[in-house]
Amino acid sequence: MQTNTFSEITPEILNLAKLSEQASQINSELYSKYEVKRGLRDISGKGVLAGLTEIGEIRSYTIVDNEMIPCEGKLFYRGMDIEELVKGFVSEQRFGFEEITYLLLFGDLPDRKELDTFSGLLASYRSLPTHFVRDIIMKAPSKDMMNTLARSVLTLYSYDDRADDITLPNVLRQSLQLIALFPMLAVYAYQAYSHYHDGKSLYIHSPQPELSTAENLLHILRPDSSYTELEAKILDIALVLHMEHGGGNNSTFTTHVVSSSGTDTYSSVAASLGSLKGPKHGGANIKVVRMFEDMKKEIKDWSSEEEVTAYLKALLSRDAFDHAGLIYGMGHAVYSLSDPRANIFKSFVESLSREKGRMDEFKLYSMVERLAPQVIAKERQIYKGVSANVDFYSGFVYSMLDLPLELYTPIFAMARIVGWSAHRIEELANNGKIIRPAYKSVAKKQKYTKLGDR
């Protein structure tokens, strides 16, 4: 059997890596000395103000007598409370993805005629170039769908005669096409990987123009294209909740940074996909699911608060699961008392749990959500409150929908591409400067030494 020398880490590389690591390490005390806001956040988690936006707003505290007081988390899309938006389309028995996409891109909710026209426009864009699936997606399928998604996006550049045109009408056209195509690009990539690597049957269903984005996702993914109304509606809600989260989240900030250079839409979106792939960002819900799988194996009685508390303490002391010292799905860079997306999700998760016969697991999730903040407060020094974030329940939802683990983060991307598009347009419309924050050099000065004297 031949060795894959392309991915081999040789002893020479290991030695060079040690040198590189030594050369790259910076004394941690210098960050305090020069008041560097690591992660562009202060010790309380408040982000460094880097820009202005009208698209999304996160509220996690109030100011009383010049003091920050934590409050229940709020999320606003174009100034509208996400809880009211979800309640609105759910109460009227409608799917929300297309409607909220319109809101984020154009600033106002559409009327019936505008919504129908816009939904029809998205449906007309759900068509990949001829032979794209065969020539691009089916060749060299990757085990990570986010990489395949990024590769597909970059390849679409070659099919666009106006790829480098960054005038707003053209960027909007490109954005709408990518929003419409992301479900196909991700699901077809998974089908190819599942077929070639796992030997499963290959299913390539065409999208149906009369179906919503959530319905089409389930339609093209499942071999028999069947799904229940509740499944489609909860997936639709998941997409809406993941669409936008202000300009400061890692992948959206990446959108602003890359767009500010004047590059094309495909390069900007590919860069944002690279950010979202990271386990500290979009890949977090996978960690939650795997943590709970380990928890269910290790805990004999899922209803025992004592056993659950002991497991959570073991997580924090690096004695359980991946030994990282983290309780995944708990805590957020901005929210402290609550994440409104998690609160919305939980009310629908219970309904789906009943339909799927998984109420025991739902009760375990609820217990962990209640106990984890108490355990963290006792075991760790924390500067703000800790609560369940949206990833805590989203992975559980996706598992109940029988969605493959490989598609969890791409589903996040299918939603967040809307926010990225709105922020890219906002960046270009305001004709801002190229984003270039400062880094202070703390390297010692050295004199050049001739090769023979080293």
C-alpha positions as CSV (number, residue, x, y, z in Angstrom):
1,M,0.0,0.0,0.0
2,Q,1.4,3.4,-1.1
3,T,2.0,6.1,1.5
4,N,0.2,9.4,0.9
5,T,3.3,11.6,1.0
6,F,1.2,14.7,0.4
7,S,-0.2,14.5,4.0
8,E,2.8,12.9,5.7
9,I,4.3,14.8,8.7
10,T,8.0,13.8,8.5
11,P,10.5,14.1,11.4
12,E,12.0,17.1,9.6
13,I,8.6,18.8,9.7
14,L,8.2,18.0,13.4
15,N,11.6,19.6,14.2
16,L,10.8,22.7,12.1
17,A,7.4,22.9,13.7
18,K,9.0,23.2,17.2
19,L,11.2,26.0,15.9
20,S,8.2,27.8,14.4
21,E,6.2,27.4,17.6
22,Q,9.1,28.9,19.7
23,A,9.4,31.8,17.3
24,S,5.7,32.4,17.4
25,Q,5.1,32.5,21.2
26,I,4.5,35.9,22.7
27,N,4.8,36.7,26.4
28,S,1.2,36.8,27.7
29,E,2.0,39.6,30.1
30,L,2.6,41.9,27.1
31,Y,-1.0,41.8,26.1
32,S,-1.9,43.4,29.5
33,K,1.0,45.8,29.3
34,Y,-0.1,47.2,26.0
35,E,-3.9,46.9,26.8
36,V,-4.5,44.6,23.8
37,K,-8.1,43.5,23.5
38,R,-7.6,39.9,22.6
39,G,-10.3,38.6,20.4
40,L,-11.3,42.3,20.0
41,R,-13.2,42.0,23.3
42,D,-12.6,43.3,26.8
43,I,-12.6,41.2,29.9
44,S,-16.4,41.6,30.3
45,G,-16.9,40.2,26.8
46,K,-17.9,43.5,25.3
47,G,-16.6,43.9,21.7
48,V,-14.4,46.7,20.5
49,L,-16.5,49.0,18.3
50,A,-15.3,48.5,14.8
51,G,-18.2,49.6,12.7
52,L,-21.9,50.5,12.4
53,T,-24.8,48.5,11.0
54,E,-28.5,48.6,10.6
55,I,-28.9,44.9,9.9
56,G,-28.7,43.0,13.2
57,E,-28.4,44.0,16.9
58,I,-27.6,41.9,20.0
59,R,-28.7,43.2,23.4
60,S,-27.3,41.5,26.5
61,Y,-27.0,44.3,29.0
62,T,-28.4,47.7,30.0
63,I,-26.6,50.8,31.3
64,V,-27.6,52.0,34.8
65,D,-25.6,54.8,36.4
66,N,-22.8,54.2,33.9
67,E,-22.7,50.5,35.0
68,M,-23.3,47.5,32.7
69,I,-26.1,45.4,34.1
70,P,-26.7,42.0,32.4
71,C,-30.2,41.5,31.0
72,E,-32.1,38.8,29.2
73,G,-30.7,38.5,25.7
74,K,-32.4,40.1,22.8
75,L,-31.8,39.8,19.1
76,F,-33.1,42.2,16.5
77,Y,-33.3,41.9,12.7
78,R,-33.5,45.3,11.1
79,G,-34.8,46.6,14.5
80,M,-37.5,43.9,14.8
81,D,-37.4,41.5,17.8
82,I,-36.6,38.0,16.5
83,E,-39.1,36.5,19.0
84,E,-41.9,38.6,17.4
85,L,-40.8,37.7,13.9
86,V,-40.9,34.0,14.6
87,K,-44.2,34.2,16.5
88,G,-45.6,36.2,13.5
89,F,-45.0,33.7,10.7
90,V,-45.5,30.6,12.9
91,S,-48.9,31.9,14.1
92,E,-50.0,32.3,10.5
93,Q,-48.8,28.9,9.5
94,R,-46.2,30.2,7.1
95,F,-42.5,29.4,6.4
96,G,-40.3,32.3,7.4
97,F,-37.0,31.9,5.6
98,E,-37.9,33.7,2.4
99,E,-39.8,36.5,4.3
100,I,-36.9,37.2,6.8
101,T,-34.4,37.0,4.0
102,Y,-36.3,39.9,2.3
103,L,-36.3,41.8,5.6
104,L,-32.5,41.5,6.1
105,L,-31.6,42.4,2.5
106,F,-34.1,45.2,1.9
107,G,-34.9,46.6,5.4
108,D,-38.7,46.0,5.6
109,L,-41.0,43.0,5.7
110,P,-42.6,42.3,2.3
111,D,-46.3,42.4,1.6
112,R,-48.0,39.3,0.0
113,K,-47.2,40.3,-3.6
114,E,-43.6,41.2,-2.8
115,L,-43.1,37.9,-0.9
116,D,-44.6,35.8,-3.7
117,T,-42.4,37.6,-6.3
118,F,-39.3,37.3,-4.2
119,S,-39.9,33.6,-3.4
120,G,-40.4,33.0,-7.1
121,L,-37.1,34.8,-7.8
122,L,-35.2,32.6,-5.3
123,A,-36.9,29.5,-6.9
124,S,-35.7,30.5,-10.3
125,Y,-32.1,30.6,-9.1
126,R,-32.2,27.1,-7.7
127,S,-30.5,25.7,-10.8
128,L,-26.8,24.9,-11.0
129,P,-24.9,25.3,-14.3
130,T,-25.0,22.4,-16.7
131,H,-22.9,19.4,-15.6
132,F,-21.7,21.3,-12.4
133,V,-22.8,18.4,-10.2
134,R,-21.0,15.9,-12.3
135,D,-17.8,17.8,-13.1
136,I,-17.3,19.7,-9.8
137,I,-19.2,18.2,-6.9
138,M,-18.9,14.5,-7.8
139,K,-15.1,14.7,-8.4
140,A,-12.8,14.5,-5.4
141,P,-15.5,14.6,-2.8
142,S,-14.3,15.9,0.6
143,K,-15.1,14.4,4.0
144,D,-15.9,17.9,5.1
145,M,-18.9,19.5,3.4
146,M,-17.8,23.0,4.3
147,N,-14.6,22.6,2.2
148,T,-16.7,21.2,-0.7
149,L,-19.1,24.1,-0.3
150,A,-16.3,26.7,-0.4
151,R,-14.7,25.0,-3.4
152,S,-18.0,25.0,-5.2
153,V,-18.6,28.7,-4.4
154,L,-15.1,29.5,-5.8
155,T,-15.7,27.4,-8.9
156,L,-19.0,29.3,-9.6
157,Y,-16.8,32.3,-10.2
158,S,-15.7,30.7,-13.5
159,Y,-19.3,30.4,-14.6
160,D,-20.1,34.1,-14.0
161,D,-19.3,36.5,-16.8
162,R,-19.6,39.4,-14.4
163,A,-17.8,37.7,-11.5
164,D,-15.6,40.8,-10.6
165,D,-18.3,43.4,-11.0
166,I,-19.0,44.8,-7.5
167,T,-21.7,47.2,-8.4
168,L,-24.7,46.7,-6.0
169,P,-27.2,45.3,-8.6
170,N,-24.7,42.7,-9.6
171,V,-23.7,41.8,-6.0
172,L,-27.3,41.5,-5.1
173,R,-27.9,39.1,-8.1
174,Q,-24.9,37.0,-7.1
175,S,-26.0,37.0,-3.4
176,L,-29.5,35.8,-4.3
177,Q,-28.1,33.1,-6.5
178,L,-25.8,31.8,-3.7
179,I,-28.6,32.0,-1.1
180,A,-30.8,29.8,-3.4
181,L,-28.0,27.4,-4.4
182,F,-26.4,26.7,-0.9
183,P,-28.8,23.8,0.0
184,M,-28.1,22.1,-3.3
185,L,-24.3,22.6,-3.1
186,A,-24.2,21.2,0.5
187,V,-26.6,18.3,0.1
188,Y,-25.3,17.1,-3.3
189,A,-21.8,17.3,-1.8
190,Y,-22.9,15.1,1.1
191,Q,-24.6,12.6,-1.3
192,A,-21.4,12.3,-3.3
193,Y,-19.3,11.7,-0.2
194,S,-21.8,9.3,1.2
195,H,-21.8,7.3,-2.1
196,Y,-18.1,7.2,-2.8
197,H,-16.7,6.9,0.8
198,D,-19.5,5.0,2.5
199,G,-20.9,3.0,-0.4
200,K,-24.4,4.3,0.0
201,S,-26.9,4.8,-2.9
202,L,-26.6,8.0,-4.7
203,Y,-29.6,10.3,-4.7
204,I,-29.7,13.6,-6.7
205,H,-33.2,15.0,-6.4
206,S,-34.0,18.3,-8.3
207,P,-35.5,21.1,-6.2
208,Q,-39.2,21.9,-6.5
209,P,-40.1,25.5,-7.2
210,E,-43.3,25.4,-5.1
211,L,-41.4,24.3,-2.0
212,S,-39.9,26.6,0.6
213,T,-36.1,26.5,1.3
214,A,-36.6,24.2,4.3
215,E,-38.9,21.9,2.5
216,N,-36.5,21.7,-0.5
217,L,-33.6,20.9,1.8
218,L,-35.5,17.8,3.2
219,H,-36.8,16.9,-0.2
220,I,-33.4,16.7,-1.9
221,L,-31.7,15.1,1.1
222,R,-34.0,12.2,1.9
223,P,-34.1,9.2,-0.4
224,D,-37.9,9.2,-0.5
225,S,-38.2,13.0,-0.3
226,S,-40.7,12.6,2.5
227,Y,-41.0,14.8,5.6
228,T,-43.6,15.9,8.1
229,E,-45.0,19.4,8.3
230,L,-43.5,19.8,11.8
231,E,-40.1,18.7,10.6
232,A,-40.1,21.3,7.8
233,K,-41.3,24.1,10.0
234,I,-38.8,23.5,12.8
235,L,-36.0,23.4,10.2
236,D,-37.3,26.6,8.8
237,I,-37.2,28.2,12.3
238,A,-33.6,26.9,12.7
239,L,-32.6,28.7,9.5
240,V,-34.3,31.9,10.5
241,L,-32.5,31.9,13.9
242,H,-29.1,31.4,12.4
243,M,-29.5,34.0,9.6
244,E,-27.9,37.0,11.3
245,H,-26.1,37.9,14.5
246,G,-24.7,41.4,14.2
247,G,-21.6,42.5,12.4
248,G,-19.1,41.4,15.0
249,N,-19.5,37.6,14.9
250,N,-16.4,36.0,13.4
251,S,-17.7,35.0,9.9
252,T,-19.7,38.2,9.4
253,F,-16.7,40.3,10.4
254,T,-14.7,38.3,7.9
255,T,-17.3,39.3,5.3
256,H,-16.7,43.0,6.2
257,V,-12.9,42.6,6.2
258,V,-12.7,40.8,2.9
259,S,-15.4,42.9,1.2
260,S,-13.6,46.1,2.2
261,S,-10.7,45.1,0.0
262,G,-12.9,45.3,-3.1
263,T,-12.7,41.6,-3.9
264,D,-15.5,39.6,-5.7
265,T,-18.5,38.1,-4.0
266,Y,-17.4,34.4,-4.4
267,S,-14.0,35.1,-2.7
268,S,-15.8,37.0,0.1
269,V,-18.3,34.1,0.7
270,A,-15.6,31.5,0.6
271,A,-13.6,33.3,3.3
272,S,-16.7,33.6,5.5
273,L,-17.3,29.8,5.0
274,G,-13.7,29.2,6.2
275,S,-14.5,31.1,9.4
276,L,-17.8,29.4,10.0
277,K,-16.3,26.0,9.7
278,G,-14.3,26.5,12.9
279,P,-15.4,24.6,16.0
280,K,-15.4,27.8,18.0
281,H,-18.0,29.2,15.6
282,G,-20.3,27.2,13.3
283,G,-19.0,23.8,14.2
284,A,-20.0,24.1,17.9
285,N,-23.3,22.2,17.6
286,I,-21.5,19.1,16.5
287,K,-19.5,19.2,19.7
288,V,-22.7,19.5,21.7
289,V,-24.2,16.4,20.1
290,R,-21.0,14.4,20.6
291,M,-20.8,15.5,24.2
292,F,-24.3,14.3,24.9
293,E,-23.7,11.0,23.2
294,D,-20.8,10.5,25.6
295,M,-22.9,11.7,28.5
296,K,-25.7,9.2,27.7
297,K,-23.1,6.4,27.8
298,E,-21.5,7.4,31.0
299,I,-24.6,8.3,33.0
300,K,-26.7,5.3,34.1
301,D,-29.8,7.2,35.3
302,W,-30.5,10.2,33.0
303,S,-33.0,11.6,35.6
304,S,-30.4,11.7,38.4
305,E,-29.3,15.3,39.1
306,E,-26.4,13.9,41.2
307,E,-25.0,11.8,38.3
308,V,-25.5,14.7,35.8
309,T,-23.8,17.2,38.1
310,A,-20.9,14.8,38.6
311,Y,-20.5,14.4,34.8
312,L,-20.6,18.2,34.3
313,K,-17.9,18.6,37.0
314,A,-15.8,16.0,35.2
315,L,-16.1,17.9,32.0
316,L,-14.8,21.1,33.6
317,S,-11.9,19.2,35.3
318,R,-10.9,17.7,31.9
319,D,-11.8,14.2,33.1
320,A,-14.7,13.5,30.6
321,F,-15.5,13.6,26.9
322,D,-12.7,15.4,24.9
323,H,-10.8,16.6,28.0
324,A,-11.0,20.2,26.9
325,G,-12.5,21.5,30.1
326,L,-15.6,22.8,28.4
327,I,-19.4,22.2,28.6
328,Y,-20.3,22.7,25.0
329,G,-23.4,24.7,24.2
330,M,-23.1,26.7,27.4
331,G,-22.0,30.3,27.4
332,H,-21.7,32.9,24.7
333,A,-19.3,35.7,23.8
334,V,-22.0,38.3,24.1
335,Y,-25.1,36.9,25.9
336,S,-25.0,36.3,29.6
337,L,-28.4,35.6,31.2
338,S,-30.0,34.0,28.1
339,D,-29.7,33.5,24.4
340,P,-33.1,34.4,22.8
341,R,-32.5,31.9,20.0
342,A,-32.1,29.1,22.4
343,N,-35.3,30.1,24.2
344,I,-37.2,30.1,21.0
345,F,-35.8,26.8,19.9
346,K,-36.6,25.1,23.2
347,S,-40.4,25.6,22.9
348,F,-40.4,23.8,19.5
349,V,-37.8,21.2,20.4
350,E,-40.2,19.7,23.0
351,S,-42.9,19.2,20.3
352,L,-40.5,17.5,18.0
353,S,-39.2,15.3,20.8
354,R,-42.7,14.1,21.4
355,E,-43.2,13.3,17.7
356,K,-39.9,11.4,17.6
357,G,-40.4,9.6,20.9
358,R,-37.3,11.2,22.5
359,M,-38.7,13.0,25.5
360,D,-36.1,11.3,27.8
361,E,-33.3,13.0,25.9
362,F,-35.2,16.3,25.9
363,K,-35.5,16.1,29.7
364,L,-31.7,15.4,29.9
365,Y,-31.0,18.4,27.8
366,S,-33.3,20.5,30.0
367,M,-31.6,19.3,33.2
368,V,-28.1,20.1,31.8
369,E,-29.3,23.5,30.7
370,R,-30.5,24.2,34.3
371,L,-27.5,22.6,36.2
372,A,-24.6,23.6,34.0
373,P,-24.6,27.3,34.9
374,Q,-24.6,26.4,38.6
375,V,-21.7,24.0,38.2
376,I,-19.7,26.5,36.1
377,A,-20.3,29.3,38.7
378,K,-18.9,27.1,41.4
379,E,-15.9,25.7,39.5
380,R,-14.8,28.7,37.5
381,Q,-14.2,32.4,38.0
382,I,-16.6,34.0,35.5
383,Y,-17.1,37.7,34.7
384,K,-20.7,37.4,33.4
385,G,-23.6,35.0,33.5
386,V,-23.6,31.7,31.6
387,S,-26.6,30.3,29.8
388,A,-27.4,27.9,27.0
389,N,-26.7,29.2,23.5
390,V,-28.4,28.3,20.2
391,D,-25.9,25.5,19.6
392,F,-27.1,23.7,22.7
393,Y,-30.4,22.7,21.1
394,S,-29.8,23.0,17.4
395,G,-27.7,19.8,17.2
396,F,-30.4,17.9,19.1
397,V,-33.0,19.2,16.6
398,Y,-30.8,18.2,13.6
399,S,-30.3,14.7,15.1
400,M,-34.1,14.3,15.5
401,L,-34.5,15.4,11.9
402,D,-32.2,12.5,11.0
403,L,-29.8,15.0,9.4
404,P,-26.3,13.7,8.9
405,L,-23.6,15.2,11.2
406,E,-21.7,16.3,8.2
407,L,-24.4,18.7,7.3
408,Y,-24.8,20.5,10.6
409,T,-22.4,23.3,9.9
410,P,-23.4,23.6,6.2
411,I,-27.0,24.2,7.4
412,F,-25.7,27.0,9.5
413,A,-24.0,28.4,6.3
414,M,-27.3,28.0,4.4
415,A,-28.8,30.4,6.9
416,R,-25.9,32.8,7.6
417,I,-25.3,33.4,3.8
418,V,-28.3,35.8,4.1
419,G,-26.6,37.8,6.8
420,W,-23.3,37.8,5.0
421,S,-25.0,39.0,1.9
422,A,-26.7,41.9,3.7
423,H,-23.5,42.9,5.4
424,R,-21.5,42.7,2.2
425,I,-23.9,45.0,0.5
426,E,-23.9,47.4,3.5
427,E,-20.0,47.5,3.4
428,L,-20.0,48.2,-0.3
429,A,-22.8,50.7,-0.2
430,N,-21.0,52.8,2.4
431,N,-17.8,52.8,0.5
432,G,-15.7,52.4,3.6
433,K,-11.9,52.2,4.0
434,I,-10.1,48.9,3.8
435,I,-10.2,47.3,7.3
436,R,-6.8,47.2,8.8
437,P,-6.5,47.1,12.6
438,A,-3.1,47.7,14.2
439,Y,-0.7,45.0,15.6
440,K,2.2,46.2,17.7
441,S,5.5,44.5,17.1
442,V,7.3,43.3,20.3
443,A,10.2,41.7,18.5
444,K,13.7,42.4,19.6
445,K,15.8,44.1,17.0
446,Q,18.5,41.9,15.5
447,K,21.5,42.6,13.2
448,Y,22.1,40.7,10.0
449,T,24.7,38.0,10.2
450,K,26.5,36.6,7.1
451,L,25.8,33.0,6.3
452,G,29.3,31.8,7.1
453,D,29.2,33.5,10.5
454,R,25.9,32.0,11.8
